[in-house]
Amino acid sequence: MTSENDKELSPSRRKWLASADRREQLLDAAYACCNRSRDLYVPVDEIARESGVSRNLVYHYFGNQEALIEALLTRETKDFIERVERIPLTTSAETMHAIALEYLTSFSRHAANLKAAQASPRLKARITPQLTETRDLAAKRFAEALGLPFEGAVRSALIAGAKFMMKLARESGGKLLEDLDSAADLCVNVCRRAAWGAVRMEKYGPDRRTG
């Protein structure tokens, strides 16, 4: 059965998909368009062409560009959480590098969408809890890799480190993808120093030197 919204397409491009599969197809197309254009909002017509459907069908599933961006970021945060939870604990350096690499890869690819979320108060309010969850998970797994309890000053330091990663991904965008390993190393060093600095602070206080 072919949707009414698909009738304007040529027969060679029509393809029936179940609702869930069609939604994923449109998200894939929107993702490709966003990364190609680097614009805050990708025109619905472009998404429709990318996915081979009519613009009415895109609106049927998402309503507007903000809804598309929210759906894209929601899917990415869910996938990120699943991937990071599966990273094994090996050496602290290897585990932290793998976590940072996942974080930077996921969110630098969505730099334009993250900027759009920041620019829209409504979208920012809806997506912030999900981004906070990814930030806290990255920080918690950093603590596990370092063998430190995820509490107190250590927790605060590692969350600050995860915020640094998000800012780097959001502001650098596609340029970061050109050298992800170096960026991941930078983030690991920032988080490692911050965590052990917090440990020393708690143990010796702000005015003590540890040699």
HELIX and SHEET records of a PDB file:
HELIX    1   1 GLU A    4  ASP A    6  5                                   3    
HELIX    2   2 PRO A   11  ARG A   13  5                                   3    
HELIX    3   3 SER A   19  SER A   37  1                                  19    
HELIX    4   4 VAL A   44  SER A   51  1                                   8    
HELIX    5   5 ARG A   55  PHE A   62  1                                   8    
HELIX    6   6 GLN A   65  GLU A   85  1                                  21    
HELIX    7   7 SER A   92  SER A  108  1                                  17    
HELIX    8   8 ALA A  111  ALA A  119  1                                   9    
HELIX    9   9 PRO A  121  LEU A  146  1                                  26    
HELIX   10  10 GLY A  152  SER A  172  1                                  21    
HELIX   11  11 GLY A  173  ASP A  179  5                                   7    
HELIX   12  12 LEU A  180  TYR A  204  1                                  25    
END                                                                             
